[in-house]
Amino acid sequence: MTLDMLPLGQDAVITAVGGEGPLRCRLLDMGLIPKTLVRVEKVAPLGDPIELWVRGYSLSLRKEDAHNITVEVRKP
């Protein structure tokens, strides 16, 4: 599953970060690296961008960019 498809409030673990060149580097610099816990906190009224909780802070990310991040749903 990709991060843009993760339901609101669901915890997941990042398994892979895709993209090429500067986009991939930017995602990694923001702390979106494999084995990191992430949760969708809010979704904008029109569905884009989404607000994530990652590493103790909130991060807004466009769905187009979130589509490059593969996650595995974390079971409670």
Residue pairs with C-beta under 8 A, 6 or more apart in sequence:
1 12
1 70
1 71
1 72
1 73
2 66
2 67
2 68
2 69
2 70
2 71
3 12
3 14
3 38
3 40
3 52
3 61
3 66
3 67
3 69
3 70
3 71
4 50
4 63
4 64
4 66
4 67
6 12
6 38
6 40
6 71
6 73
7 40
8 40
8 41
8 42
8 43
9 39
9 40
9 41
10 39
10 40
10 73
10 74
11 37
11 38
11 39
11 73
11 74
12 37
12 38
12 39
12 71
12 72
12 73
12 74
13 35
13 36
13 37
13 38
13 71
13 72
13 74
14 32
14 33
14 34
14 35
14 36
14 38
14 69
14 70
14 71
15 34
15 70
15 71
15 72
16 34
16 69
16 70
17 24
17 27
17 28
17 32
17 33
17 34
17 68
17 69
17 70
18 24
18 68
18 69
18 70
19 27
19 65
19 68
23 65
23 68
24 68
27 65
27 68
27 69
30 54
30 59
30 61
31 54
31 55
31 57
31 59
32 38
32 54
32 59
32 69
36 54
36 55
37 54
37 74
38 52
38 53
38 54
38 71
39 52
39 53
39 54
40 50
40 51
40 52
41 51
41 52
41 53
41 58
42 50
42 51
43 50
43 51
44 50
47 63
48 62
48 63
48 64
49 60
49 61
49 62
49 63
50 60
50 61
50 63
50 66
51 58
51 59
51 60
52 58
52 59
52 60
52 61
52 66
53 59
